[in-house]
């Protein structure tokens, strides 16, 4: 399943992303989850829960699907 996550901040950490998509409920669980499950960031394995993720990054999580990050558009002038 593919889903899009809109960022309101410049970046999100991998641990925060895992919490936002309800894969884990805490940062400690994210650490253990990343040790036991393969997560790909732009096609490359990633195990650091503090890794910063930016708009246009593609995260693939086994049994969850692909998450594409985008930036929230604002109309500030």
CORZIPE-V209010 format. One record per pair of residues at least 24 apart in sequence whose C-alpha atoms are under 6 Angstrom apart, sorted by the first residue. I is the first residue (numbers start at 0). J is the second residue. D is the distance in whole Angstrom. If there is no record, write none. Layout:
i = {I & I}
j = {J & J}
d = {D & D}
//
This chain:
i = {0 & 1 & 1 & 1 & 2 & 3 & 3 & 3 & 4 & 5 & 5 & 5 & 5 & 6 & 6 & 7 & 10 & 10 & 11 & 11 & 12 & 12 & 12 & 12 & 13 & 13 & 13 & 14}
j = {64 & 64 & 65 & 66 & 66 & 66 & 67 & 68 & 68 & 68 & 69 & 70 & 71 & 70 & 71 & 71 & 52 & 53 & 51 & 52 & 49 & 50 & 51 & 52 & 48 & 49 & 50 & 48}
d = {5 & 6 & 5 & 6 & 5 & 6 & 5 & 6 & 5 & 6 & 5 & 5 & 6 & 5 & 6 & 6 & 5 & 5 & 6 & 5 & 5 & 5 & 4 & 6 & 5 & 6 & 6 & 4}
//
